[in-house]
Amino acid sequence: MTNNFAAIILAAGKGKRMKSELPKVLHRLHDKSLIGHILETIFKIPFDKIVIVVGYKGEMVIEELKDFDVEFVWQREQNGTGGAVLTTEKTFLDFNGTILVVHGDAPFLSAESIRKLHEVHTKSKAAATCLIAEFPNPSGYGRIVRQGETDLLSAIVEEKDATEKIKNIREINTGTFCFDSRELFWAIHRINNNNAQKEYYLPDSIKVLREAGKNCMVLKVADPMEGIGVNSVEELAALELANTGKNK
């Protein structure tokens, strides 16, 4: 693993479908918080900097993680994943390298997949590299449109914007990315919130980068479980019963 590798963990959301006043990332799976699972994985890799974006009841998240060597940044306005990443910009003013962006509700992401993602990203000199998974039923997820049969990423298309042809694609965006740090914030400043939620979405940065002629790549995980995020109490209950072994 090379130097100049940092991580942003998105942990600002409430998670309305969790039907709880508890921040989403503090819900527990196998006696550990969701964000505890992802931090356990993150600390297997020598990151130069780890930044956690907190928002809804962020004091609780900070208290939960007080013993970890991380930095916290507040997202005061809940305006999407792109907005969350943008709150970290000042933290990275003097940083020039690769930034991993992960969600705090992805408990099965492995360190090995992060290492492979970083390797593909740096070797290809891409502006961004997206970790993808293939689901038998990809309903609800953003679909991956490749450039032909290559590992070049053309677009991430949200289901609500997808044609029937694109809806038939089973490769989905896991929400985990590696970005060139300069390209990341350049692109984030150029996305818009022209959508139903009036939010700034991180995947829209791929469109900005592609339109600027930048190469973006994909890497598919072998185990689709790594692509699963927890969005509801029903999903959490199902995962409690699942085989959750991870190959780190």
Residue, then its C-alpha position, 0 to 999 in steps of 0.5 A: m500500500t502506498n502513502n497518500f491514501a485517506a478515507i472518508i466515512l459517511a455517517a451523517g444520516k438518520g436513516k428514516r426507514m430504520k424507524s428509530e431516533l438512533p443514528k443509522v450507523l449506530h444500529r447494531l449488527h452482531d453486537k457491534s455498531l454498523i460503523g464499528h464494523i466498517l472501522e474495524t475494516i478501515f483500520k486494517i489499512p494504513f490510511d494517512k487520514i480518516v475523516i468521518v462525516v457526522g450530522y444527525k445526532g452526531e454527538m452520539v456517533i462521536e461518543e461511540l468512536k471517541d477511542f479511534d484515531v479519526e477526525f470528525v467533520w459536521q454536515r449541518e445540512q442534510n443535502g446528500t452524499g455529495g454535500a457530505v463529501l464537500t464538508t471535508e474539503k478544507t480537511f484535504l486542502d494540503f492533501n494530494g493522493t487517493i481518497l476512499v469514500v465509504h458509507g458507514d452502513a456497509p458492514f461487510l466491506s472487506a479490507e481486501s476489496i479496499r486494497k484491490l480497489h486502491e490498486v486498480h485505481t492507482k495503476s489505471k491513473a483513473a479520476a475515480t474507481c467505483l466498487i461494484a457488485e452483481f445482484p440477482n435482483p438489483s431493484g433500488y440500486g444505481r446501475i453500472v453502465r460500462q464502456g463496452e466490454t471494458d472496465l471503464l465506467s460510462a455512467i451510474v444510472e439511478e433506477k428512477d432515471a433508468t430505461e428498461k434496458i438499463k434496469n436489466i443490468r445487474e451490476i450495481n454501485t456499492g457506494t464505495f469509491c476511490f477518487d483522485s483527491r483533486e478530481l473529487f472536489w473539482a467534480i463535487h463543485r460541479i454537480n447539481n441538485n436537480n432531482a426529486q430530493k433536491e440533494y447533491y449525490l456523490p455518484d453524479s460526480i462520475k458524470v461530471l468527470r466523464e463529460a470532462g474526458k476523465n477516465c473512471m473505472v470499475l472493480k467488481v467484488a467477488d462476494p455480493m454481500e460486500g455491496i450490501g448497505v443497511n437501509s431498514v430494520e427489516e434488512l438489519a434483521a435479515l442480516e443478523l440471520a445471514n452468514t456474515g463471514k468476511n475474507k479480510 
